[in-house]
Amino acid sequence: MTGRPLDADRAYTLGLVNELVEPGRAETAALELAATVCENSPLAVSVSLRALERVVSEPDERGWSATEVATAAILRSADKTEGIAAFLEKRPPRWTGR
């Protein structure tokens, strides 16, 4: 809700990344993870990925649809105009919620 980027620790806490590694170790860690996946049955990996895709695709489509509705509301709002004006005038915005 803040619009700020997530740092690695927060992304890990939210479950968006599998592992945190020291700087410069990302490629090595990714290759190690890939090797672990490759040790599993190709069929099991394939059907698991398909199942996961089915689980997340519907909520993802609903999420994008909801995002489009929200974006349209923002783009036609007085707050959008105020935000742009405040930025150009280098002042804090005076939000109205409209």
ABEGO torsion letter per residue (X at the ends): XAGBBBBAAAAAAAGABABBBBBGAAAAAAAAAAAAAAABBAAAAAAAAAAAAAAAAAAAAAAAAAAAAAAAAAAABAAAAAAAAAAAAGBBBBBAGX
